[in-house]
Amino acid sequence: MEMNRVVGALRTAARVNEAARRICSLDREDTGKIPIIAMTANAFADDVREAYDAGMNDHVAKPVEVAKLVEVLQKWL
């Protein structure tokens, strides 16, 4: 993979995690009721942990396994 793609992927992950943190910190009554599900090709244990640490409720790795996606959606919706 080209270095600029690696850097771009890292920046995207950081932005997604920051977005989840901001959503979770909103001063709204329904904030805790909004499920945030990460769907990313970053499926290493550290990546999944970072998603949870950012406030996401669940993680689905790419390539997506349809059964897993359905399971996660049914769990949160």
PDB file of N, CA, C and O in Angstrom:
ATOM      1  N   MET A   1       0.843  -1.176   0.000  1.00  0.00           N
ATOM      2  CA  MET A   1       0.000   0.000   0.000  1.00  0.00           C
ATOM      3  C   MET A   1       0.886   1.237   0.000  1.00  0.00           C
ATOM      4  O   MET A   1       1.914   1.274   0.677  1.00  0.00           O
ATOM      5  N   GLU A   2       0.490   2.230  -0.749  1.00  0.00           N
ATOM      6  CA  GLU A   2       1.264   3.459  -0.802  1.00  0.00           C
ATOM      7  C   GLU A   2       1.172   4.199   0.533  1.00  0.00           C
ATOM      8  O   GLU A   2       0.151   4.146   1.218  1.00  0.00           O
ATOM      9  N   MET A   3       2.264   4.892   0.891  1.00  0.00           N
ATOM     10  CA  MET A   3       2.320   5.588   2.171  1.00  0.00           C
ATOM     11  C   MET A   3       1.217   6.627   2.301  1.00  0.00           C
ATOM     12  O   MET A   3       0.646   6.779   3.381  1.00  0.00           O
ATOM     13  N   ASN A   4       0.901   7.350   1.220  1.00  0.00           N
ATOM     14  CA  ASN A   4      -0.148   8.367   1.340  1.00  0.00           C
ATOM     15  C   ASN A   4      -1.510   7.742   1.610  1.00  0.00           C
ATOM     16  O   ASN A   4      -2.355   8.370   2.248  1.00  0.00           O
ATOM     17  N   ARG A   5      -1.740   6.524   1.140  1.00  0.00           N
ATOM     18  CA  ARG A   5      -2.999   5.835   1.461  1.00  0.00           C
ATOM     19  C   ARG A   5      -3.027   5.421   2.927  1.00  0.00           C
ATOM     20  O   ARG A   5      -4.067   5.512   3.579  1.00  0.00           O
ATOM     21  N   VAL A   6      -1.910   4.977   3.437  1.00  0.00           N
ATOM     22  CA  VAL A   6      -1.831   4.598   4.852  1.00  0.00           C
ATOM     23  C   VAL A   6      -2.115   5.816   5.723  1.00  0.00           C
ATOM     24  O   VAL A   6      -2.917   5.744   6.655  1.00  0.00           O
ATOM     25  N   VAL A   7      -1.464   6.924   5.423  1.00  0.00           N
ATOM     26  CA  VAL A   7      -1.672   8.148   6.192  1.00  0.00           C
ATOM     27  C   VAL A   7      -3.121   8.600   6.077  1.00  0.00           C
ATOM     28  O   VAL A   7      -3.724   9.012   7.067  1.00  0.00           O
ATOM     29  N   GLY A   8      -3.676   8.525   4.886  1.00  0.00           N
ATOM     30  CA  GLY A   8      -5.080   8.904   4.688  1.00  0.00           C
ATOM     31  C   GLY A   8      -6.022   8.037   5.496  1.00  0.00           C
ATOM     32  O   GLY A   8      -6.985   8.540   6.075  1.00  0.00           O
ATOM     33  N   ALA A   9      -5.757   6.735   5.543  1.00  0.00           N
ATOM     34  CA  ALA A   9      -6.601   5.832   6.324  1.00  0.00           C
ATOM     35  C   ALA A   9      -6.518   6.148   7.809  1.00  0.00           C
ATOM     36  O   ALA A   9      -7.528   6.112   8.511  1.00  0.00           O
ATOM     37  N   LEU A  10      -5.330   6.455   8.287  1.00  0.00           N
ATOM     38  CA  LEU A  10      -5.166   6.804   9.698  1.00  0.00           C
ATOM     39  C   LEU A  10      -5.901   8.095  10.034  1.00  0.00           C
ATOM     40  O   LEU A  10      -6.531   8.197  11.087  1.00  0.00           O
ATOM     41  N   ARG A  11      -5.824   9.072   9.151  1.00  0.00           N
ATOM     42  CA  ARG A  11      -6.530  10.335   9.380  1.00  0.00           C
ATOM     43  C   ARG A  11      -8.031  10.123   9.382  1.00  0.00           C
ATOM     44  O   ARG A  11      -8.741  10.708  10.201  1.00  0.00           O
ATOM     45  N   THR A  12      -8.522   9.294   8.475  1.00  0.00           N
ATOM     46  CA  THR A  12      -9.955   9.010   8.421  1.00  0.00           C
ATOM     47  C   THR A  12     -10.412   8.341   9.715  1.00  0.00           C
ATOM     48  O   THR A  12     -11.442   8.718  10.274  1.00  0.00           O
ATOM     49  N   ALA A  13      -9.666   7.363  10.191  1.00  0.00           N
ATOM     50  CA  ALA A  13     -10.017   6.682  11.440  1.00  0.00           C
ATOM     51  C   ALA A  13     -10.041   7.670  12.600  1.00  0.00           C
ATOM     52  O   ALA A  13     -10.930   7.609  13.449  1.00  0.00           O
ATOM     53  N   ALA A  14      -9.084   8.566  12.639  1.00  0.00           N
ATOM     54  CA  ALA A  14      -9.039   9.567  13.712  1.00  0.00           C
ATOM     55  C   ALA A  14     -10.253  10.482  13.642  1.00  0.00           C
ATOM     56  O   ALA A  14     -10.823  10.837  14.673  1.00  0.00           O
ATOM     57  N   ARG A  15     -10.655  10.868  12.429  1.00  0.00           N
ATOM     58  CA  ARG A  15     -11.833  11.737  12.290  1.00  0.00           C
ATOM     59  C   ARG A  15     -13.109  11.017  12.714  1.00  0.00           C
ATOM     60  O   ARG A  15     -13.972  11.610  13.360  1.00  0.00           O
ATOM     61  N   VAL A  16     -13.229   9.747  12.353  1.00  0.00           N
ATOM     62  CA  VAL A  16     -14.412   8.972  12.727  1.00  0.00           C
ATOM     63  C   VAL A  16     -14.473   8.823  14.245  1.00  0.00           C
ATOM     64  O   VAL A  16     -15.535   8.991  14.844  1.00  0.00           O
ATOM     65  N   ASN A  17     -13.348   8.513  14.861  1.00  0.00           N
ATOM     66  CA  ASN A  17     -13.324   8.381  16.315  1.00  0.00           C
ATOM     67  C   ASN A  17     -13.674   9.705  16.981  1.00  0.00           C
ATOM     68  O   ASN A  17     -14.403   9.721  17.973  1.00  0.00           O
ATOM     69  N   GLU A  18     -13.171  10.803  16.458  1.00  0.00           N
ATOM     70  CA  GLU A  18     -13.475  12.123  17.019  1.00  0.00           C
ATOM     71  C   GLU A  18     -14.966  12.439  16.849  1.00  0.00           C
ATOM     72  O   GLU A  18     -15.582  13.011  17.749  1.00  0.00           O
ATOM     73  N   ALA A  19     -15.535  12.078  15.724  1.00  0.00           N
ATOM     74  CA  ALA A  19     -16.970  12.299  15.509  1.00  0.00           C
ATOM     75  C   ALA A  19     -17.786  11.526  16.540  1.00  0.00           C
ATOM     76  O   ALA A  19     -18.754  12.054  17.088  1.00  0.00           O
ATOM     77  N   ALA A  20     -17.403  10.283  16.806  1.00  0.00           N
ATOM     78  CA  ALA A  20     -18.116   9.485  17.811  1.00  0.00           C
ATOM     79  C   ALA A  20     -17.991  10.125  19.189  1.00  0.00           C
ATOM     80  O   ALA A  20     -18.966  10.186  19.938  1.00  0.00           O
ATOM     81  N   ARG A  21     -16.805  10.598  19.523  1.00  0.00           N
ATOM     82  CA  ARG A  21     -16.609  11.266  20.817  1.00  0.00           C
ATOM     83  C   ARG A  21     -17.506  12.495  20.942  1.00  0.00           C
ATOM     84  O   ARG A  21     -18.099  12.742  21.993  1.00  0.00           O
ATOM     85  N   ARG A  22     -17.596  13.252  19.869  1.00  0.00           N
ATOM     86  CA  ARG A  22     -18.418  14.469  19.899  1.00  0.00           C
ATOM     87  C   ARG A  22     -19.894  14.135  20.039  1.00  0.00           C
ATOM     88  O   ARG A  22     -20.612  14.790  20.795  1.00  0.00           O
ATOM     89  N   ILE A  23     -20.346  13.126  19.320  1.00  0.00           N
ATOM     90  CA  ILE A  23     -21.751  12.712  19.439  1.00  0.00           C
ATOM     91  C   ILE A  23     -22.043  12.285  20.867  1.00  0.00           C
ATOM     92  O   ILE A  23     -23.063  12.674  21.437  1.00  0.00           O
ATOM     93  N   CYS A  24     -21.161  11.493  21.445  1.00  0.00           N
ATOM     94  CA  CYS A  24     -21.365  10.994  22.813  1.00  0.00           C
ATOM     95  C   CYS A  24     -21.333  12.112  23.852  1.00  0.00           C
ATOM     96  O   CYS A  24     -21.920  11.979  24.926  1.00  0.00           O
ATOM     97  N   SER A  25     -20.655  13.207  23.539  1.00  0.00           N
ATOM     98  CA  SER A  25     -20.544  14.287  24.523  1.00  0.00           C
ATOM     99  C   SER A  25     -21.608  15.366  24.348  1.00  0.00           C
ATOM    100  O   SER A  25     -21.611  16.354  25.083  1.00  0.00           O
ATOM    101  N   LEU A  26     -22.505  15.189  23.390  1.00  0.00           N
ATOM    102  CA  LEU A  26     -23.558  16.186  23.196  1.00  0.00           C
ATOM    103  C   LEU A  26     -24.437  16.282  24.440  1.00  0.00           C
ATOM    104  O   LEU A  26     -24.719  15.282  25.099  1.00  0.00           O
ATOM    105  N   ASP A  27     -24.853  17.475  24.737  1.00  0.00           N
ATOM    106  CA  ASP A  27     -25.725  17.704  25.884  1.00  0.00           C
ATOM    107  C   ASP A  27     -27.181  17.578  25.425  1.00  0.00           C
ATOM    108  O   ASP A  27     -27.929  18.553  25.360  1.00  0.00           O
ATOM    109  N   ARG A  28     -27.544  16.337  25.113  1.00  0.00           N
ATOM    110  CA  ARG A  28     -28.896  16.047  24.640  1.00  0.00           C
ATOM    111  C   ARG A  28     -29.425  14.836  25.387  1.00  0.00           C
ATOM    112  O   ARG A  28     -28.675  13.948  25.791  1.00  0.00           O
ATOM    113  N   GLU A  29     -30.707  14.829  25.552  1.00  0.00           N
ATOM    114  CA  GLU A  29     -31.369  13.743  26.278  1.00  0.00           C
ATOM    115  C   GLU A  29     -31.241  12.398  25.564  1.00  0.00           C
ATOM    116  O   GLU A  29     -31.161  11.354  26.212  1.00  0.00           O
ATOM    117  N   ASP A  30     -31.222  12.422  24.240  1.00  0.00           N
ATOM    118  CA  ASP A  30     -31.220  11.185  23.463  1.00  0.00           C
ATOM    119  C   ASP A  30     -29.827  10.696  23.064  1.00  0.00           C
ATOM    120  O   ASP A  30     -29.711   9.696  22.355  1.00  0.00           O
ATOM    121  N   THR A  31     -28.790  11.370  23.497  1.00  0.00           N
ATOM    122  CA  THR A  31     -27.434  11.002  23.089  1.00  0.00           C
ATOM    123  C   THR A  31     -27.107   9.548  23.423  1.00  0.00           C
ATOM    124  O   THR A  31     -26.520   8.852  22.595  1.00  0.00           O
ATOM    125  N   GLY A  32     -27.460   9.089  24.577  1.00  0.00           N
ATOM    126  CA  GLY A  32     -27.160   7.718  24.974  1.00  0.00           C
ATOM    127  C   GLY A  32     -27.981   6.673  24.249  1.00  0.00           C
ATOM    128  O   GLY A  32     -27.709   5.477  24.360  1.00  0.00           O
ATOM    129  N   LYS A  33     -28.978   7.112  23.510  1.00  0.00           N
ATOM    130  CA  LYS A  33     -29.848   6.181  22.793  1.00  0.00           C
ATOM    131  C   LYS A  33     -29.449   6.019  21.336  1.00  0.00           C
ATOM    132  O   LYS A  33     -30.028   5.196  20.628  1.00  0.00           O
ATOM    133  N   ILE A  34     -28.471   6.789  20.875  1.00  0.00           N
ATOM    134  CA  ILE A  34     -28.048   6.739  19.482  1.00  0.00           C
ATOM    135  C   ILE A  34     -26.935   5.700  19.339  1.00  0.00           C
ATOM    136  O   ILE A  34     -25.821   5.929  19.810  1.00  0.00           O
ATOM    137  N   PRO A  35     -27.215   4.557  18.695  1.00  0.00           N
ATOM    138  CA  PRO A  35     -26.145   3.573  18.524  1.00  0.00           C
ATOM    139  C   PRO A  35     -25.155   4.026  17.459  1.00  0.00           C
ATOM    140  O   PRO A  35     -25.547   4.502  16.393  1.00  0.00           O
ATOM    141  N   ILE A  36     -23.893   3.875  17.752  1.00  0.00           N
ATOM    142  CA  ILE A  36     -22.839   4.206  16.796  1.00  0.00           C
ATOM    143  C   ILE A  36     -22.083   2.918  16.508  1.00  0.00           C
ATOM    144  O   ILE A  36     -21.479   2.320  17.399  1.00  0.00           O
ATOM    145  N   ILE A  37     -22.128   2.506  15.258  1.00  0.00           N
ATOM    146  CA  ILE A  37     -21.513   1.240  14.859  1.00  0.00           C
ATOM    147  C   ILE A  37     -20.375   1.522  13.882  1.00  0.00           C
ATOM    148  O   ILE A  37     -20.586   2.104  12.818  1.00  0.00           O
ATOM    149  N   ALA A  38     -19.188   1.109  14.250  1.00  0.00           N
ATOM    150  CA  ALA A  38     -18.035   1.265  13.366  1.00  0.00           C
ATOM    151  C   ALA A  38     -18.075   0.175  12.312  1.00  0.00           C
ATOM    152  O   ALA A  38     -18.316  -0.993  12.618  1.00  0.00           O
ATOM    153  N   MET A  39     -17.837   0.568  11.064  1.00  0.00           N
ATOM    154  CA  MET A  39     -17.711  -0.398   9.985  1.00  0.00           C
ATOM    155  C   MET A  39     -16.433  -0.034   9.250  1.00  0.00           C
ATOM    156  O   MET A  39     -16.383   0.942   8.501  1.00  0.00           O
ATOM    157  N   THR A  40     -15.414  -0.828   9.475  1.00  0.00           N
ATOM    158  CA  THR A  40     -14.099  -0.461   8.970  1.00  0.00           C
ATOM    159  C   THR A  40     -13.271  -1.688   8.635  1.00  0.00           C
ATOM    160  O   THR A  40     -13.497  -2.777   9.163  1.00  0.00           O
ATOM    161  N   ALA A  41     -12.313  -1.489   7.749  1.00  0.00           N
ATOM    162  CA  ALA A  41     -11.374  -2.562   7.418  1.00  0.00           C
ATOM    163  C   ALA A  41     -10.317  -2.711   8.496  1.00  0.00           C
ATOM    164  O   ALA A  41      -9.556  -3.679   8.491  1.00  0.00           O
ATOM    165  N   ASN A  42     -10.261  -1.759   9.421  1.00  0.00           N
ATOM    166  CA  ASN A  42      -9.311  -1.828  10.538  1.00  0.00           C
ATOM    167  C   ASN A  42      -9.881  -2.765  11.592  1.00  0.00           C
ATOM    168  O   ASN A  42     -10.668  -2.349  12.443  1.00  0.00           O
ATOM    169  N   ALA A  43      -9.486  -4.021  11.534  1.00  0.00           N
ATOM    170  CA  ALA A  43     -10.092  -5.029  12.393  1.00  0.00           C
ATOM    171  C   ALA A  43      -9.123  -5.614  13.421  1.00  0.00           C
ATOM    172  O   ALA A  43      -9.441  -6.610  14.071  1.00  0.00           O
ATOM    173  N   PHE A  44      -7.948  -5.006  13.573  1.00  0.00           N
ATOM    174  CA  PHE A  44      -7.034  -5.472  14.611  1.00  0.00           C
ATOM    175  C   PHE A  44      -7.627  -5.130  15.976  1.00  0.00           C
ATOM    176  O   PHE A  44      -8.428  -4.203  16.097  1.00  0.00           O
ATOM    177  N   ALA A  45      -7.238  -5.869  16.981  1.00  0.00           N
ATOM    178  CA  ALA A  45      -7.784  -5.667  18.329  1.00  0.00           C
ATOM    179  C   ALA A  45      -7.635  -4.210  18.786  1.00  0.00           C
ATOM    180  O   ALA A  45      -8.547  -3.659  19.402  1.00  0.00           O
ATOM    181  N   ASP A  46      -6.500  -3.590  18.488  1.00  0.00           N
ATOM    182  CA  ASP A  46      -6.293  -2.187  18.879  1.00  0.00           C
ATOM    183  C   ASP A  46      -7.279  -1.260  18.182  1.00  0.00           C
ATOM    184  O   ASP A  46      -7.771  -0.308  18.789  1.00  0.00           O
ATOM    185  N   ASP A  47      -7.571  -1.529  16.912  1.00  0.00           N
ATOM    186  CA  ASP A  47      -8.514  -0.700  16.165  1.00  0.00           C
ATOM    187  C   ASP A  47      -9.924  -0.818  16.742  1.00  0.00           C
ATOM    188  O   ASP A  47     -10.629   0.179  16.895  1.00  0.00           O
ATOM    189  N   VAL A  48     -10.318  -2.036  17.056  1.00  0.00           N
ATOM    190  CA  VAL A  48     -11.644  -2.265  17.636  1.00  0.00           C
ATOM    191  C   VAL A  48     -11.731  -1.587  19.004  1.00  0.00           C
ATOM    192  O   VAL A  48     -12.735  -0.950  19.320  1.00  0.00           O
ATOM    193  N   ARG A  49     -10.687  -1.725  19.806  1.00  0.00           N
ATOM    194  CA  ARG A  49     -10.661  -1.083  21.126  1.00  0.00           C
ATOM    195  C   ARG A  49     -10.770   0.423  21.000  1.00  0.00           C
ATOM    196  O   ARG A  49     -11.495   1.058  21.766  1.00  0.00           O
ATOM    197  N   GLU A  50     -10.053   1.007  20.037  1.00  0.00           N
ATOM    198  CA  GLU A  50     -10.113   2.451  19.832  1.00  0.00           C
ATOM    199  C   GLU A  50     -11.528   2.895  19.468  1.00  0.00           C
ATOM    200  O   GLU A  50     -11.980   3.955  19.903  1.00  0.00           O
ATOM    201  N   ALA A  51     -12.222   2.092  18.677  1.00  0.00           N
ATOM    202  CA  ALA A  51     -13.600   2.422  18.320  1.00  0.00           C
ATOM    203  C   ALA A  51     -14.480   2.431  19.575  1.00  0.00           C
ATOM    204  O   ALA A  51     -15.273   3.351  19.775  1.00  0.00           O
ATOM    205  N   TYR A  52     -14.339   1.414  20.407  1.00  0.00           N
ATOM    206  CA  TYR A  52     -15.111   1.368  21.654  1.00  0.00           C
ATOM    207  C   TYR A  52     -14.708   2.509  22.588  1.00  0.00           C
ATOM    208  O   TYR A  52     -15.563   3.131  23.219  1.00  0.00           O
ATOM    209  N   ASP A  53     -13.428   2.776  22.671  1.00  0.00           N
ATOM    210  CA  ASP A  53     -12.953   3.874  23.525  1.00  0.00           C
ATOM    211  C   ASP A  53     -13.498   5.222  23.070  1.00  0.00           C
ATOM    212  O   ASP A  53     -13.690   6.128  23.881  1.00  0.00           O
ATOM    213  N   ALA A  54     -13.746   5.350  21.772  1.00  0.00           N
ATOM    214  CA  ALA A  54     -14.272   6.603  21.229  1.00  0.00           C
ATOM    215  C   ALA A  54     -15.772   6.748  21.496  1.00  0.00           C
ATOM    216  O   ALA A  54     -16.353   7.808  21.264  1.00  0.00           O
ATOM    217  N   GLY A  55     -16.393   5.666  21.988  1.00  0.00           N
ATOM    218  CA  GLY A  55     -17.811   5.732  22.317  1.00  0.00           C
ATOM    219  C   GLY A  55     -18.709   4.951  21.388  1.00  0.00           C
ATOM    220  O   GLY A  55     -19.932   4.992  21.524  1.00  0.00           O
ATOM    221  N   MET A  56     -18.115   4.233  20.438  1.00  0.00           N
ATOM    222  CA  MET A  56     -18.943   3.435  19.541  1.00  0.00           C
ATOM    223  C   MET A  56     -19.474   2.222  20.288  1.00  0.00           C
ATOM    224  O   MET A  56     -18.829   1.687  21.190  1.00  0.00           O
ATOM    225  N   ASN A  57     -20.665   1.807  19.886  1.00  0.00           N
ATOM    226  CA  ASN A  57     -21.326   0.706  20.581  1.00  0.00           C
ATOM    227  C   ASN A  57     -20.927  -0.669  20.061  1.00  0.00           C
ATOM    228  O   ASN A  57     -21.002  -1.662  20.785  1.00  0.00           O
ATOM    229  N   ASP A  58     -20.503  -0.719  18.802  1.00  0.00           N
ATOM    230  CA  ASP A  58     -20.161  -2.014  18.222  1.00  0.00           C
ATOM    231  C   ASP A  58     -19.227  -1.806  17.038  1.00  0.00           C
ATOM    232  O   ASP A  58     -18.977  -0.674  16.623  1.00  0.00           O
ATOM    233  N   HIS A  59     -18.721  -2.895  16.504  1.00  0.00           N
ATOM    234  CA  HIS A  59     -17.757  -2.842  15.403  1.00  0.00           C
ATOM    235  C   HIS A  59     -18.055  -3.974  14.437  1.00  0.00           C
ATOM    236  O   HIS A  59     -18.247  -5.120  14.842  1.00  0.00           O
ATOM    237  N   VAL A  60     -18.090  -3.638  13.149  1.00  0.00           N
ATOM    238  CA  VAL A  60     -18.253  -4.634  12.094  1.00  0.00           C
ATOM    239  C   VAL A  60     -17.065  -4.474  11.151  1.00  0.00           C
ATOM    240  O   VAL A  60     -16.816  -3.387  10.630  1.00  0.00           O
ATOM    241  N   ALA A  61     -16.345  -5.553  10.941  1.00  0.00           N
ATOM    242  CA  ALA A  61     -15.146  -5.499  10.092  1.00  0.00           C
ATOM    243  C   ALA A  61     -15.519  -5.686   8.624  1.00  0.00           C
ATOM    244  O   ALA A  61     -16.475  -6.385   8.288  1.00  0.00           O
ATOM    245  N   LYS A  62     -14.736  -5.039   7.762  1.00  0.00           N
ATOM    246  CA  LYS A  62     -14.850  -5.250   6.324  1.00  0.00           C
ATOM    247  C   LYS A  62     -13.788  -6.262   5.910  1.00  0.00           C
ATOM    248  O   LYS A  62     -12.710  -6.274   6.504  1.00  0.00           O
ATOM    249  N   PRO A  63     -14.041  -7.093   4.939  1.00  0.00           N
ATOM    250  CA  PRO A  63     -15.287  -7.190   4.204  1.00  0.00           C
ATOM    251  C   PRO A  63     -16.410  -7.676   5.111  1.00  0.00           C
ATOM    252  O   PRO A  63     -16.216  -8.542   5.965  1.00  0.00           O
ATOM    253  N   VAL A  64     -17.563  -7.107   4.907  1.00  0.00           N
ATOM    254  CA  VAL A  64     -18.705  -7.344   5.789  1.00  0.00           C
ATOM    255  C   VAL A  64     -19.264  -8.738   5.578  1.00  0.00           C
ATOM    256  O   VAL A  64     -19.507  -9.173   4.453  1.00  0.00           O
ATOM    257  N   GLU A  65     -19.460  -9.427   6.697  1.00  0.00           N
ATOM    258  CA  GLU A  65     -20.194 -10.687   6.678  1.00  0.00           C
ATOM    259  C   GLU A  65     -21.650 -10.322   6.948  1.00  0.00           C
ATOM    260  O   GLU A  65     -21.968  -9.784   8.008  1.00  0.00           O
ATOM    261  N   VAL A  66     -22.522 -10.607   6.007  1.00  0.00           N
ATOM    262  CA  VAL A  66     -23.913 -10.174   6.092  1.00  0.00           C
ATOM    263  C   VAL A  66     -24.564 -10.640   7.393  1.00  0.00           C
ATOM    264  O   VAL A  66     -25.275  -9.868   8.035  1.00  0.00           O
ATOM    265  N   ALA A  67     -24.333 -11.878   7.784  1.00  0.00           N
ATOM    266  CA  ALA A  67     -24.937 -12.401   9.012  1.00  0.00           C
ATOM    267  C   ALA A  67     -24.492 -11.585  10.228  1.00  0.00           C
ATOM    268  O   ALA A  67     -25.303 -11.304  11.112  1.00  0.00           O
ATOM    269  N   LYS A  68     -23.223 -11.206  10.281  1.00  0.00           N
ATOM    270  CA  LYS A  68     -22.703 -10.401  11.386  1.00  0.00           C
ATOM    271  C   LYS A  68     -23.336  -9.014  11.386  1.00  0.00           C
ATOM    272  O   LYS A  68     -23.714  -8.501  12.439  1.00  0.00           O
ATOM    273  N   LEU A  69     -23.452  -8.408  10.210  1.00  0.00           N
ATOM    274  CA  LEU A  69     -24.063  -7.085  10.110  1.00  0.00           C
ATOM    275  C   LEU A  69     -25.514  -7.124  10.576  1.00  0.00           C
ATOM    276  O   LEU A  69     -25.948  -6.256  11.333  1.00  0.00           O
ATOM    277  N   VAL A  70     -26.259  -8.120  10.130  1.00  0.00           N
ATOM    278  CA  VAL A  70     -27.654  -8.261  10.545  1.00  0.00           C
ATOM    279  C   VAL A  70     -27.734  -8.448  12.060  1.00  0.00           C
ATOM    280  O   VAL A  70     -28.590  -7.855  12.716  1.00  0.00           O
ATOM    281  N   GLU A  71     -26.857  -9.258  12.605  1.00  0.00           N
ATOM    282  CA  GLU A  71     -26.824  -9.498  14.058  1.00  0.00           C
ATOM    283  C   GLU A  71     -26.594  -8.191  14.825  1.00  0.00           C
ATOM    284  O   GLU A  71     -27.291  -7.904  15.799  1.00  0.00           O
ATOM    285  N   VAL A  72     -25.628  -7.417  14.386  1.00  0.00           N
ATOM    286  CA  VAL A  72     -25.297  -6.166  15.071  1.00  0.00           C
ATOM    287  C   VAL A  72     -26.440  -5.166  14.938  1.00  0.00           C
ATOM    288  O   VAL A  72     -26.799  -4.505  15.912  1.00  0.00           O
ATOM    289  N   LEU A  73     -27.013  -5.050  13.746  1.00  0.00           N
ATOM    290  CA  LEU A  73     -28.131  -4.116  13.557  1.00  0.00           C
ATOM    291  C   LEU A  73     -29.331  -4.505  14.398  1.00  0.00           C
ATOM    292  O   LEU A  73     -29.978  -3.642  14.992  1.00  0.00           O
ATOM    293  N   GLN A  74     -29.637  -5.800  14.455  1.00  0.00           N
ATOM    294  CA  GLN A  74     -30.760  -6.245  15.273  1.00  0.00           C
ATOM    295  C   GLN A  74     -30.504  -5.983  16.761  1.00  0.00           C
ATOM    296  O   GLN A  74     -31.430  -5.705  17.523  1.00  0.00           O
ATOM    297  N   LYS A  75     -29.268  -6.074  17.150  1.00  0.00           N
ATOM    298  CA  LYS A  75     -28.905  -5.831  18.549  1.00  0.00           C
ATOM    299  C   LYS A  75     -29.167  -4.384  18.950  1.00  0.00           C
ATOM    300  O   LYS A  75     -29.611  -4.124  20.068  1.00  0.00           O
ATOM    301  N   TRP A  76     -28.898  -3.441  18.049  1.00  0.00           N
ATOM    302  CA  TRP A  76     -28.953  -2.018  18.406  1.00  0.00           C
ATOM    303  C   TRP A  76     -30.187  -1.277  17.916  1.00  0.00           C
ATOM    304  O   TRP A  76     -30.479  -0.187  18.409  1.00  0.00           O
ATOM    305  N   LEU A  77     -30.922  -1.840  16.956  1.00  0.00           N
ATOM    306  CA  LEU A  77     -32.077  -1.120  16.430  1.00  0.00           C
ATOM    307  C   LEU A  77     -33.386  -1.728  16.881  1.00  0.00           C
ATOM    308  O   LEU A  77     -34.453  -1.233  16.520  1.00  0.00           O
TER     309      LEU A  77
END
